[in-house]
Amino acid sequence: MRWLRTLRPPGDLRLFTLAVLLALVGVAMIHSAGQVEVPSLAVNAWRRQLLWLALALVAFLTLSRVPLRWLDWASVWLYGAAIALLVFVLLFGTGPNTRSWLDLGPVGLQPAELAKLATILLLARMLSSDRGEIERLSQLARPVLIVVVPFILVALQPDLGSALVFGAILIAALYWAGVPMAILFMLVSPGVSLLLGFSPLVWGIWFLAIAVFLYLHRPFAAEGILVLVANVAAGALTLPFWRGLAPYQQNRLLVFLHPEMDPRGAGWHLIQSKVAIGSGGWLGQGYARGPQKRLAFLPEQHTDFVFSVIGEELGFVGVGVLLVLLGILLHRILGVARSTEDSFASITVFCLFAVWFTHVVINVGMTVGLMPITGLPLPFLSYGGSFLLMLFVGLAIVTRVSAMSNS
Amino acid sequence: MTEGVQNGKKRRRAAAADLLLFGSLALLIAVFFRLQVIGSEEYVLRSEENRLRAITVPAPRGTIYDRHGRIAAENVPGYSISLLPGSPDTLAATLGRLAPYLDLSDAEIERLLGKYRRFPNQRLVVRDDASFEEVSAIEQRRPEFPRAVVEMLPRRHYPAGRAIAHLIGYVGEISEAELERPVYADYEQGRIIGKDGIERQYESSLGGVPGVRFVEVSALGSIVRDFGPRPAIDVQQGADLELGLDLALQQFADSIFPPGMRGGVVALDPRTGDVLVLYSHPTYDPNEFIGGIDIDLWRALQEDPAKPLLNRVSTAAYAPGSTFKLVVASIGMTAGQLGIGSYMPTSCFGGLGYGNRLFRCWKPDGHGPLDLAGAIQQSCNVFFYQAGMRLGLDALLDGAARYGFGRATGIDLPYETPGAFPPSREWFDERYGRRGWTESVVLNLSIGQGENQQSLLRMAQFYAALATGEAPVIPHIVRSEALSGRRANWAAGLPEDRRRQLLNALTAVVNEPKGTAYPYRSRRWRVAGKTGTAQNPHGAPHSWFVGFAPVENPEIVIAAIVEFGHPDNTVSQSVPLAIRIVERYLDSLYPEVPARPAPPQLPGPIPPDEAITP
């Protein structure tokens, strides 16, 4: 059994154990999601997911031994490769509604998943090597550029959900690198304007608030003006940007605001998801027995809406247990980010935490109408090969970092 | 800023992140609590009231036409009867009550229940070829069978039946093994797919895409009405196919095939590659496979020693016999080792001694001295033994490989055989050991025996190359832009004058009194070709004929075999079969062409030295 011990990666293995447990629950639920009364392509999805899980475990065992410096060094190359793949997939990709898949014969890959990791690593490398305090908005130009390139490429697919994740990566990295909150606020404010631009009144109030903030905070004059101009521009761009969205994306956002608006069209998903979850009750309808799921009322029930199946079949108890487990996992990852001294490692781990947290909140929130439907998968539980692989690659990095901070 | 302050900031920011994390999760849990615990009753009710069911609507398969627009495969109205899923007990009971109306045997009910157990959530197809009487019996007792669904299901029909079985194939319900294959990844249980022939080869375009219809069902599960607003998926009808086949000619081949014999015949248009006839005998009726073949009939077909299911044109390979001599001649003439007037050192005295063995000629008295033209015309083995030796084993192996022997032609039919031909000397070494064989293998290979097995299709393609002098067409059943005129990546390679000399020799085979096919010659068309007599261990030799016509400008290449069809040297059953098909085809193309002047009348009956008895 000695070889088994040599296989054991250094570091905190409770994270790994928890992740594998969640992934196995995921496989079981994907299996259940394939048990439907109408012809479904998802019947054998669970087998494919199991194979991907095996591959992910191999990747984990290999990568959790790779010295962190290698990743630091490789981040530029990885980033370049990821950008090249994103361009390639825009030109030659496949997929329903979007061009996000790279067709490699038997398997499809989503380069956006690799791009997320590569962007995190390059951001962490850049922010950790910067000496000195960040005092000016202009000092953030390079990190912003690193994120904007993949953001635009992914948004062009168009995959809005993944694009938003890149936004989360940028904010998380800057936040953890210690960028002052005032500067972060200035950076984020045009994004808020973009959202509020639908209502001139609300946007006007927001603009006043920014003006007051700038007066109190007194940044460099040029930067203050830049922030104001950016906010005006974003507010004005809201409507053209809205028209630029694909109709299905518009529908999803509208339905998020008014689910009953189109109960048999775009609202269908959300209503059926809520009925499924609601009818689960305390203990659920029982594994593989959910009638909503069996009749395939849930769309994408093995990928985006797997949590609705969980709600229907495992009930509130199952939902609660899984959310708590996800919470513990994320909390521990945050702990690793906090306790490591190495700032490259720390920023990387924190960004992974932020990305997965974003996925969890948006995906689970979407099933109950708290979040718009974006097609972001649920970490460890949703069906999806490249996503699962990247989760375990990320987890390998976290485990590796935890070993460093322990020793 | 010092380390300590940095760490303090980090700790504060981590605490804020933790707060956000647990705050969000708490909010999510609260929302789920409201939905699942407080509001549960309402949603349970709404879930139970969900009375929509998705039902697959089968796509009609495309119609298949021959080259003149005659129907080779069509859809006729039919009905399917299926049951919506329910508990196993009610299903068994329902099947029991259905049995008298649908004439279900106990074994069939068992089979259906077994299928239900494997796919408990899907609709169970009880009958996919229900008669009108069975349907009306069910419809009259609707209340008794609330979960039964009766639907129009187009039923496949092959008007030409047995005549085109091996070419067209048949359709049937997808099997569990097929469901596992990646090709059928989008297919669901119960789907009708092409199982053989063209139906199988072109399944993806013929099959179409089934649609989905949403229906509202009652609490008992019976269909109340269509559910309109929810967008159903439209059925995409399968695409029609046009074949290069001449259906009338195919039926003619069926009608004149020697009764009680086994074999096959294939005819190609050497200019386009269109397969005009592809017939294998004995045959079966593909219509009997529709709606599930009767188990006894299936077993009978499987176990019949005559193998009616075997496609003898493209799936079976036979020793090509003397038809292969033209391959030797073509290789030798291309390399300049043989000329049309070449003689071999030893004249035919009925056999050739080599080593301590006597390699026989088919004519025990011997042919005497013959040049290449005469040896082709009279099919002299002794000449070709020596021709093969003059070429040498290496040149023969190389040449045959260049001409595609040992590879499939690439016809658009499933299960094409590549045939067999030794690829190299190493092949013999591996098979027999380095000293386990001698150069004498070249003798047998040269007369189309030994380790030499070819399909009718492969031989037809080689003769197409000889007939046209170009790279031969790749035969294809379906007529399409993409397939028409596709050519193999090789040509016979003969200089034109030598190819003409070979064509003259092949013409003499059929049209000169000493030719082996002379007794069956056409009086209307100049047919060229070569007979073959393939020795086999099971009985009388197989009878081959491969040829083409008109010689000057070939429009049809034909290859025919009749197993055991050459019982003695007076009878060669494949030759009249092939020549009558050629005549029929060319007559249909050129009804006005007057008959050639009759060839010079022979003095009396065929002289005895040609009607040889061994």
Interface residues (C-beta under 8 A of the other chain):
Chain A: Q35 V36 E37 V38 P39 S40 L41 P106 E133 Y175 W176 G178 R264 W268 K274 V275 A276 I277 G278 S279 G280 G281 W282 P291 Q292 R294 L295 A296 F297 G311 G315 F316 V319 G320 L323 V324 L326 G327 L330 H331 L334 A337 R338 S346 F350 F353 A354 F357 V361 V364 G365 V368 L370
Chain B: M1 Q6 K9 K10 R11 R13 A14 A17 D18 L20 L21 F22 S24 L25 L27 L28 I29 V31 F32 F33 L35 Q36 V37 G39 S40 E42 Y43 V44 R46 S47 E48 N50 L52 R53 A54 I55 T56 P85 N121 Q122 R123 P182 A185 D186 E188 Q189 V212 P229 R230
